[in-house]
Amino acid sequence: MAEVEEDNKRHENGLKRKIEIKDEDDDSETEVQAPKINIKQCPYLDTINRNVLDFDFEKLCSVSLTRINVYACLVCGKYFQGRGSNTHAYTHSVAEYHHVFLNLSSLRFYCLPDNYEIIDSSLDDIKYVLNPTFTASDIRILDDSEKTKTSRTLEGTLYHPGIVGLNNIKANDYCNVILQALSHVKPIRNFFLMESNYAKIKRPAGDSPFTLVQRFGELMRKLWNPRNFKAHVSPHEMLQAVVLWSNKRFQIIEQGDPIDFLTWFLHELHRQMRGNKNPNSSVINKSFLGEMKVYTRKIPPADCDDVQKDLLLATDEYQEKVETTNFLYLNCDLPPPPLFIDEFRENIIPQVNLYQLLSKFNGVSEKEYKSYKDNFMKRFEITKLPKFVILYIKRFTKNTFFVDKNPTIVNFPVKNVDFGDILTAKNKEVNKQTHYNLIANIVHDGEPGKGTYRAHILHKATNQWYEMQDLHVTSILPQMITLTEAYIQIYEQQQ
């Protein structure tokens, strides 16, 4: 009985300190600030359950579904609006005897229903999980094997910051692999870990209250958080922004193509950062933008005789034209697999060397391309290599009825890939460093449209490769990576 009386007395003292709020619905932050109290005067901090706290999902009140003035109950992990006497958070506190709440916008802690602010350093870890922050010195040591440390979750699971799983909500593995790969592109990672780099970016016209840049920055900071409560992150808010900004082109509930998502995602990030055609206008261009010349010549129709062909080839229309263009990735064409295999070769999987695919860009090799009316011969000459080369290995071919998948294995080295082999002598002089190392490899398994995607990521601090498929993260030998059906690869220029 004495304990109950003491508890009631504390409530009474808290109620005396309570300040009446002008707006009982408490949907704004213009209210009078509640008085502050320290840990010795707040008896409920031991009721906080960090194991149920999950700040990866959209910050909506679980009752009213509003985004305005949302509080997280630190006892059960649910979100509620407001803290005034008639609000959902207040009602939840009285009904469930849950007393400690966090304002998800201001990152301030309150005790309800007494309505006083709690100031205590023991709550800083919760605040950091909600909004991880990085300094320049924190970012500099991320790839330093001597200074980086293994982190531990609440359950005791060990993990490396940056090597954490991403939840597959339903069918978003095609997005997850791209987000994982981009999170290990050093300039992209470093830019988005420092929130001040994009905090002042104005929101373009659209329905989303947040820019794609902000959401990607939040996700990046969570992926590299050294103090996570768990060893995985849900990309829910990131994907909600993707659905909105892409006008539902990319969905959580439908399987998509990673290369389509990558193309749109990079262009949209670049656009929202007010980037232009200048190579230095955004971190996207600085990292991935290369340059090439495209030589195009029109082919005379097949039913022309030799005289007609000679006449056509003499006209301006059939002269070879040169266009200088930029690229974010290189489209590599696989040779068609054999249609018929004898009984002794039925288990042999066709293979091709990476350099054979790259020969398409040597400025000499020609390939025929068909349009609705005319046929063209094209050749490609890379004139400027970017710091990070993205290779798209085209495995899927669409025809009138269905999609075919080419299972050809690409043989590639993990280190010291020399792109100088496909450059002309003149372009070699411009591109001094042509050696690259693989840092990310995205693989497709299964049938077209029905398979799954996984990513191989190099963790530089430990020089260890990891296979990441949604929540599953396992170490893998680099020799095993070369045996997979590579789909998208990212190579980093050697320093």
Secondary structure, 3 states (H helix, E strand, C coil): CHHHHHHHHHHHHHHHHCCCCCCCCCCCCCCCCCCEECHHHCCCHHHCCHHHCCCCCCCCCCCCCCCCCEEEECCCCCEEECCCCCCHHHHHHHHHCCCEEEECCCCCEEECCCCEEECCHHHHHHHHHHCCCCCHHHHHCCCCCCCCCCEECCCCCEECCCCCEECCCCCCHHHHHHHHHHCCCHHHHHHHHCHHHCCCCCCCCCCCCCCHHHHHHHHHHHHCCCCCCCCEECCHHHHHHHHHHCCCCCCCCCCCCHHHHHHHHHHHHHHHCCCCCCCCCCHHHHHHCEEEEEEEEEECCCCCCHHHHHHHHCCHHHCCEEEEEEECCEEEECCCCCCCCCCCCCCCCCEEEHHHHHHHHECCCCEEEECCCCEEEEEEEEEECCCEEEEEEECEEECCCCEEECCCEEECCCCCEEHHHHCCHHHHHHCCCCEEEEEEEEEEECCCCCCEEEEEEEECCCCEEEEEECCEEEEECHHHHCCCCEEEEEEEECC
